[in-house]
Amino acid sequence: MIEVEHLSKVYGSTTAIQDVDFSVQKGEILGFLGPNGAGKTTTMRILAGYIPATTGTVRVAGFDVHEQSLAVRKRIGYLPENPPLYGDMTVESFLGFVASIKGVKPGDRRQRVTWAMERCQLTEKRKVLIRKLSKGFKQRVGIAQAIVHDPAVIILDEPTVGLDPKQIIEVRNLIKSLAEEHTIILSTHILPEVSMTCDRVTIINQGRVVATNTPENLLADLRGNLSYQLEVAGAEGTAIARCLQSLPGVEEVEIKSHPQQQERQQILVRSNQLKELGQQLAQAIVTQGWDLYEMQRLRPTLEDVFLNLITSEVVDEEIVTESPQETPEAQVDDEENLENA
Ligand SMILES: Nc1ncnc2c1ncn2[C@@H]1O[C@H](COP(=O)(O)OP(=O)(O)OP(=O)(O)O)[C@@H](O)[C@H]1O
């Protein structure tokens, strides 16, 4: 449904994104995850046809975003980071207005607006002025304006930013329910957002895609970095650490408690291979005549995957950049002006 190839965007002397590739299948929710300044908003704006790319292509349902922008706009609903809402209009009249500018036929508008309000649980607020709504309800109006023309693709830029925990759950549930009929791209810097909402995730850092996979497969890639937390008694921590460190497959042993403490030592063991180490660790401890009080295998989280990918990117860069130079951030606002025109 969406194909992004070799997409780059340069603002003056700032390269916001570089050679970005990914695709989204029909009916899928793709999470576009990255830290602040990674290039998420830039990518979402290009996809929505708000700003042109410097190089590369985006195709939506087979149409080129740049060459066939009208056909693409009809098929896309976009929730920007700060949705432009008219505070002096009621929810219903605003959505009617958006439906008209999005090309919904006059005879279909009432039905489309009713449908969007129902989906976003806005029906009871339909006569309320938008400026009088809470942040959570305003966000729902933002989503309703993105879906009112029944687009095949919905692009949501940081849809839960600034919401309270209850509103976040409601908006996430709404997004999941929309996926039944739509293809969705959701940009976020919040990890739980992708693990709770998305089928697949593309991770972007410093303008480049560093991974695309399902949350489960990204975690599976880290299984090699299994770690074990042990509670052992019978010897000093340093002696236990020395023994465990000599076992095949053990990458690192860390003593969490005081190394000279004789009672229950807290030890963290990191493995360097896919093989489970639990049995081996237990056997080594028992053979030494020590007491094993507890052993827990620590599973990596999506946060570990994210930090691992982003940290390795930074390390790679430090290796190649021998004398990093400060590049003054370009203040190029012409694209913003284009967008507002
Ligand atoms: N109009 C602009 N002119 C100049 N530089 C820009 C412009 N818009 C974005 N940038 C720069 O491009 C880079 C990517 O910004 P972008 O807003 O796409 O990132 P982001 O991942 O959405 O970040 P955030 O989560 O903080 O919104 C940043 O270095 C940013 O300063």
The ligand as a Gaussian input file, in Angstrom:
#p B3LYP/6-31G(d) Opt

LIG

0 1
 N       11.967000      23.459000       8.429000
 C       13.157000      23.047000       8.845000
 N       14.282000      23.756000       8.586000
 C       15.509000      23.328000       8.980000
 N       15.743000      22.168000       9.636000
 C       14.678000      21.411000       9.931000
 C       13.341000      21.795000       9.556000
 N       12.476000      20.815000       9.989000
 C       13.242000      19.873000      10.604000
 N       14.560000      20.223000      10.582000
 C       15.697000      19.443000      11.128000
 O       15.633000      18.126000      10.572000
 C       15.948000      17.146000      11.558000
 C       14.793000      16.153000      11.698000
 O       13.674000      16.840000      12.267000
 P       12.223000      16.169000      12.417000
 O       11.309000      17.221000      12.983000
 O       11.841000      15.511000      11.156000
 O       12.529000      15.052000      13.514000
 P       11.540000      14.263000      14.479000
 O       12.054000      12.877000      14.543000
 O       10.132000      14.464000      14.067000
 O       11.795000      14.984000      15.866000
 P       10.744000      15.357000      17.059000
 O       10.324000      14.054000      17.663000
 O       11.618000      16.176000      17.978000
 O        9.625000      16.141000      16.439000
 C       16.269000      17.918000      12.831000
 O       17.665000      18.085000      12.894000
 C       15.567000      19.243000      12.636000
 O       16.225000      20.258000      13.345000

